[in-house]
Amino acid sequence: AAVFSPDGQWVVSGSENGALDLWDVETGERLNSWQRPASIMSLSFSPDGQYLAIGYHTGEIERWNTATETAEQSLSAHATPVMALQFSPCGQYLASGSYRASKLWETSTSQLLWTANDYGSWIWGLAFSPKHPCLAVVNNDQKIRLWEYPKKRLLKTLPGFSRWITAAKFHPTQRCLASCSSDGKTRLWDSETGRTVTVFEGHQDWVIGVDFSACGQYLV
């Protein structure tokens, strides 16, 4: 797993052997390294960069203080590996995903707010809308579910996939959601109506990541 810091100056990577590494983006230099207790499966920075959420193969989630370089709290969050983590844009909530379950946590108290466990398989990705209280959950049952938060309400289910869905990302300003799949296709959705806007078919194999540029003009 790897993630950029909110200011774009650093990348933090986590590996199967439990190594957590801090890298300088400009120079490529490794600035620091810490040994964590288990294989690292997922990472997410809080919007202010103060905290890093670490998801482990053991199902635990750790909150790492970036200033003190110490773990402040550990949660026994899931019974299976934490494959996805994402802070909400305001930093008040943290979403986690594992086998057949997604959970929403309040970051200030570490209180579990709700669990959704009606998925068919592993959850690979989570995405919060920057404009609306909406959480997209991506998993292997060929559907994307859009949840309203902090209250648990299923807004929409986006079908139409023939293979596994691997990732999703909201547009920074528009009501648009991008998703990608193991069928080699990338789709753009109207997140309000659930309608497919367009489908990109430029890949011959799995597409495992998707993201918008900060201005929203480009999609990779």
Sine and cosine of phi, psi and omega as CSV:
sin_phi,cos_phi,sin_psi,cos_psi,sin_omega,cos_omega
0.00,0.00,0.49,-0.87,0.03,-1.00
-0.46,-0.89,0.50,-0.86,-0.02,-1.00
-0.46,-0.89,0.61,-0.79,0.12,-0.99
-0.98,0.20,0.54,-0.84,0.18,-0.98
-0.94,0.33,0.41,-0.91,-0.04,-1.00
-0.84,0.54,-0.51,0.86,0.01,-1.00
-1.00,0.06,-0.05,1.00,0.06,-1.00
0.97,0.22,0.11,0.99,-0.05,-1.00
-0.99,0.12,-0.46,0.89,-0.09,-1.00
-0.76,-0.65,0.37,-0.93,0.22,-0.98
-0.85,-0.53,0.71,-0.71,0.13,-0.99
-0.94,-0.34,0.75,-0.66,0.02,-1.00
-0.85,-0.53,0.53,-0.85,0.05,-1.00
-0.78,-0.63,0.62,-0.78,-0.13,-0.99
-0.83,-0.56,0.10,-0.99,-0.04,-1.00
-0.90,0.44,-0.50,0.87,-0.03,-1.00
-1.00,0.08,0.12,0.99,0.05,-1.00
1.00,0.04,0.10,1.00,0.01,-1.00
-0.98,0.21,0.77,-0.64,0.09,-1.00
-0.92,-0.39,0.90,-0.44,-0.13,-0.99
-0.88,-0.48,0.61,-0.79,0.05,-1.00
-0.94,-0.34,0.80,-0.61,-0.09,-1.00
-0.84,-0.54,0.60,-0.80,0.13,-0.99
-0.99,0.11,0.84,-0.54,-0.09,-1.00
-0.91,0.41,-0.65,0.76,-0.10,-1.00
-0.95,0.32,-0.68,0.73,-0.09,-1.00
-0.99,-0.14,-0.33,0.94,-0.07,-1.00
0.98,0.21,0.12,0.99,-0.04,-1.00
-0.98,0.19,0.66,-0.75,0.12,-0.99
-0.99,0.16,0.88,-0.47,-0.10,-0.99
-1.00,0.03,-0.53,0.85,-0.02,-1.00
-0.32,-0.95,0.30,-0.95,0.02,-1.00
-0.51,-0.86,0.65,-0.76,0.02,-1.00
-0.75,-0.66,0.56,-0.83,0.05,-1.00
-0.99,-0.14,0.87,-0.49,0.00,-1.00
-0.99,-0.17,0.20,-0.98,-0.21,-0.98
-0.97,0.22,-0.18,0.98,-0.07,-1.00
-0.37,-0.93,0.10,-0.99,0.04,-1.00
-0.87,0.49,0.72,-0.69,-0.03,-1.00
-1.00,-0.08,0.84,-0.55,-0.07,-1.00
-0.96,-0.26,-0.45,0.89,-0.09,-1.00
-0.43,-0.90,0.44,-0.90,-0.02,-1.00
-0.60,-0.80,0.53,-0.85,0.10,-0.99
-0.41,-0.91,0.75,-0.67,0.08,-1.00
-1.00,0.05,0.59,-0.81,0.21,-0.98
-0.93,0.36,0.43,-0.90,-0.07,-1.00
-0.84,0.54,-0.52,0.85,0.01,-1.00
-1.00,0.06,-0.04,1.00,0.02,-1.00
0.97,0.24,0.08,1.00,-0.05,-1.00
-0.96,0.27,-0.52,0.85,-0.07,-1.00
-0.79,-0.61,0.49,-0.87,0.13,-0.99
-0.84,-0.54,0.84,-0.55,0.08,-1.00
-1.00,0.00,0.75,-0.67,-0.04,-1.00
-0.87,-0.49,0.83,-0.56,0.04,-1.00
-0.97,-0.24,0.77,-0.64,-0.11,-0.99
-0.95,-0.31,0.32,-0.95,0.07,-1.00
-0.89,0.46,-0.42,0.91,-0.02,-1.00
-0.97,0.24,-0.17,0.99,-0.07,-1.00
1.00,-0.08,-0.04,1.00,0.02,-1.00
-1.00,0.08,0.46,-0.89,0.13,-0.99
-0.86,-0.51,0.74,-0.67,-0.01,-1.00
-0.90,-0.44,0.66,-0.75,0.09,-1.00
-0.98,-0.21,0.90,-0.43,-0.09,-1.00
-0.97,-0.23,0.81,-0.58,0.05,-1.00
-0.99,0.11,0.88,-0.47,-0.10,-0.99
-0.96,0.26,-0.37,0.93,0.01,-1.00
-0.98,0.20,-0.72,0.70,-0.02,-1.00
-1.00,-0.01,-0.19,0.98,0.00,-1.00
0.84,0.54,0.70,0.71,0.02,-1.00
-0.67,-0.74,0.42,-0.91,0.09,-1.00
-0.99,0.13,0.85,-0.53,-0.03,-1.00
-1.00,0.00,-0.50,0.87,-0.08,-1.00
-0.40,-0.92,0.52,-0.85,0.06,-1.00
-0.75,-0.66,0.73,-0.68,-0.01,-1.00
-0.90,-0.43,0.70,-0.71,0.17,-0.99
-0.99,0.10,0.99,0.15,-0.23,-0.97
-0.99,0.12,-0.68,0.74,-0.08,-1.00
-0.70,-0.71,0.31,-0.95,0.05,-1.00
-1.00,0.02,-0.15,0.99,-0.03,-1.00
-0.74,-0.67,0.19,-0.98,-0.07,-1.00
-0.79,0.61,0.62,-0.78,0.03,-1.00
-1.00,0.07,0.99,-0.17,-0.11,-0.99
-1.00,0.08,-0.29,0.96,-0.05,-1.00
-0.54,-0.84,0.64,-0.77,0.08,-1.00
-0.64,-0.77,0.59,-0.81,0.06,-1.00
-0.37,-0.93,0.81,-0.59,0.16,-0.99
-0.98,0.21,0.54,-0.84,0.12,-0.99
-0.95,0.31,0.35,-0.94,-0.04,-1.00
-0.85,0.53,-0.52,0.86,0.01,-1.00
-1.00,0.09,-0.21,0.98,-0.01,-1.00
0.99,0.15,0.02,1.00,-0.07,-1.00
-0.98,0.18,-0.37,0.93,-0.08,-1.00
-0.77,-0.63,0.44,-0.90,0.09,-1.00
-0.75,-0.66,0.79,-0.61,0.06,-1.00
-0.98,-0.22,0.61,-0.79,0.04,-1.00
-0.74,-0.67,0.49,-0.87,0.00,-1.00
-0.68,-0.74,0.63,-0.78,-0.02,-1.00
-0.58,-0.82,-0.52,-0.85,-0.02,-1.00
-0.98,0.21,0.92,-0.38,0.09,-1.00
0.88,0.47,0.34,0.94,0.00,-1.00
-0.48,-0.88,0.69,-0.73,0.21,-0.98
-0.87,-0.49,0.54,-0.84,-0.04,-1.00
-0.71,-0.70,0.50,-0.87,0.06,-1.00
-0.87,-0.50,0.78,-0.63,-0.06,-1.00
-0.87,-0.49,0.54,-0.84,0.18,-0.98
-1.00,0.02,0.84,-0.55,-0.17,-0.99
-0.95,0.32,-0.54,0.84,-0.07,-1.00
-0.94,0.34,-0.51,0.86,-0.05,-1.00
-0.91,-0.41,-0.17,0.99,-0.11,-0.99
0.88,0.48,0.37,0.93,0.02,-1.00
-0.98,0.21,0.71,-0.71,0.10,-0.99
-0.97,0.23,0.87,-0.49,-0.04,-1.00
-1.00,0.03,-0.68,0.73,0.09,-1.00
-0.30,-0.95,0.32,-0.95,0.05,-1.00
-0.79,-0.61,0.72,-0.69,0.14,-0.99
-0.91,-0.42,0.86,-0.52,-0.09,-1.00
-0.77,-0.64,0.58,0.81,0.01,-1.00
-0.97,-0.22,0.45,0.89,-0.01,-1.00
-1.00,-0.02,0.40,-0.91,-0.05,-1.00
-1.00,0.07,-0.31,0.95,-0.08,-1.00
-0.31,-0.95,-0.45,-0.89,-0.06,-1.00
-0.92,0.39,0.57,-0.82,0.12,-0.99
-0.99,-0.11,0.83,-0.55,-0.07,-1.00
-0.98,-0.21,-0.41,0.91,-0.10,-1.00
-0.47,-0.88,0.46,-0.89,0.05,-1.00
-0.69,-0.72,0.62,-0.79,0.02,-1.00
-0.55,-0.84,0.79,-0.62,0.09,-1.00
-1.00,-0.09,0.65,-0.76,0.12,-0.99
-0.95,0.30,0.70,-0.71,0.02,-1.00
-0.97,0.23,-0.19,0.98,-0.09,-1.00
-0.91,-0.41,-0.43,0.90,-0.11,-0.99
-0.74,-0.68,0.40,-0.92,0.03,-1.00
-0.97,0.24,0.95,0.31,-0.08,-1.00
-0.72,-0.69,0.73,-0.69,0.04,-1.00
-0.87,-0.49,0.83,-0.56,0.07,-1.00
-1.00,-0.09,0.75,-0.66,0.00,-1.00
-0.88,-0.47,0.83,-0.56,-0.07,-1.00
-0.95,-0.32,0.78,-0.62,0.02,-1.00
-0.52,-0.85,-0.04,-1.00,-0.18,-0.98
-0.99,0.10,0.10,1.00,-0.01,-1.00
-1.00,-0.07,0.32,0.95,0.13,-0.99
0.93,0.36,0.48,0.88,0.06,-1.00
-0.65,-0.76,0.48,-0.88,0.19,-0.98
-0.93,-0.36,0.78,-0.63,0.04,-1.00
-0.96,-0.27,0.71,-0.70,0.04,-1.00
-0.95,-0.31,0.89,-0.46,-0.04,-1.00
-0.94,-0.34,0.65,-0.76,0.19,-0.98
-0.99,0.13,0.64,-0.77,0.03,-1.00
-0.71,-0.71,0.37,-0.93,0.09,1.00
-0.97,0.23,-0.31,0.95,0.09,-1.00
-0.97,0.25,0.53,-0.85,-0.08,-1.00
-1.00,0.02,0.97,-0.26,0.06,-1.00
-0.60,-0.80,0.83,-0.56,0.02,-1.00
-0.97,0.24,0.90,-0.44,-0.03,-1.00
-0.99,0.11,-0.74,0.67,-0.05,-1.00
-0.39,-0.92,0.40,-0.92,0.16,-0.99
-0.85,-0.52,0.83,-0.56,-0.03,-1.00
-0.99,-0.15,0.94,-0.34,0.00,-1.00
-1.00,-0.10,-0.29,-0.96,0.13,-0.99
0.99,-0.15,0.10,1.00,0.03,-1.00
-1.00,-0.08,0.58,-0.81,0.03,-1.00
-0.98,-0.20,-0.25,0.97,-0.02,-1.00
-0.71,-0.70,-0.09,-1.00,0.00,-1.00
-0.88,0.47,0.63,-0.78,0.13,-0.99
-1.00,-0.07,0.73,-0.68,-0.14,-0.99
-0.94,-0.33,-0.46,0.89,-0.05,-1.00
-0.28,-0.96,0.30,-0.95,0.06,-1.00
-0.48,-0.88,0.43,-0.90,0.01,-1.00
-0.46,-0.89,0.71,-0.71,0.06,-1.00
-0.99,0.12,0.54,-0.84,0.12,-0.99
-0.91,0.41,0.60,-0.80,-0.07,-1.00
-0.93,0.38,-0.38,0.93,-0.05,-1.00
-0.75,-0.66,-0.41,0.91,-0.09,-1.00
-0.97,-0.25,0.24,-0.97,0.00,-1.00
-0.99,0.10,0.89,0.45,-0.11,-0.99
-0.75,-0.66,0.67,-0.74,0.05,-1.00
-0.84,-0.55,0.77,-0.64,0.08,-1.00
-0.98,-0.22,0.63,-0.78,0.04,-1.00
-0.66,-0.75,0.39,-0.92,0.05,-1.00
-0.69,-0.72,0.27,-0.96,-0.19,-0.98
-0.52,-0.85,0.24,-0.97,0.05,-1.00
-0.96,0.27,-0.06,1.00,0.09,-1.00
-0.99,0.11,0.04,1.00,0.03,-1.00
1.00,0.07,0.07,1.00,-0.07,-1.00
-0.96,-0.28,0.53,-0.85,0.13,-0.99
-0.88,-0.48,0.77,-0.64,-0.08,-1.00
-0.89,-0.46,0.57,-0.82,0.17,-0.99
-0.94,-0.33,0.74,-0.67,-0.05,-1.00
-0.87,-0.49,0.53,-0.85,0.28,-0.96
-0.99,0.14,0.94,-0.33,-0.14,-0.99
-0.94,0.34,-0.27,0.96,0.02,-1.00
-1.00,0.07,-0.68,0.74,-0.03,-1.00
-1.00,-0.08,-0.34,0.94,-0.07,-1.00
0.99,0.17,0.18,0.98,-0.04,-1.00
-1.00,0.09,0.64,-0.76,0.11,-0.99
-0.96,0.29,0.83,-0.56,-0.01,-1.00
-1.00,0.06,-0.74,0.67,0.02,-1.00
-0.36,-0.93,0.31,-0.95,0.03,-1.00
-0.78,-0.62,0.80,-0.60,0.07,-1.00
-0.98,-0.18,0.75,-0.66,-0.09,-1.00
-0.81,-0.59,0.69,0.72,-0.08,-1.00
-1.00,0.03,-0.03,1.00,-0.04,-1.00
-0.95,-0.32,0.49,-0.87,0.00,-1.00
-0.99,-0.16,-0.14,0.99,-0.06,-1.00
-0.58,-0.81,-0.24,-0.97,-0.05,-1.00
-0.77,0.64,0.66,-0.75,0.26,-0.97
-0.94,-0.34,0.89,-0.45,-0.16,-0.99
-0.94,-0.34,0.00,1.00,0.03,-1.00
-0.43,-0.90,0.51,-0.86,0.01,-1.00
-0.51,-0.86,0.59,-0.81,0.01,-1.00
-0.36,-0.93,0.49,-0.87,0.11,-0.99
-1.00,-0.08,0.50,-0.86,0.19,-0.98
-0.93,0.37,0.31,-0.95,-0.08,-1.00
-0.86,0.51,-0.55,0.83,0.01,-1.00
-0.99,0.15,-0.24,0.97,0.00,-1.00
0.99,0.11,0.02,1.00,-0.06,-1.00
-0.98,0.18,-0.41,0.91,-0.09,-1.00
-0.82,-0.57,0.46,-0.89,0.04,-1.00
-0.78,-0.63,0.76,-0.65,0.07,-1.00
-0.89,-0.46,0.00,0.00,0.00,0.00
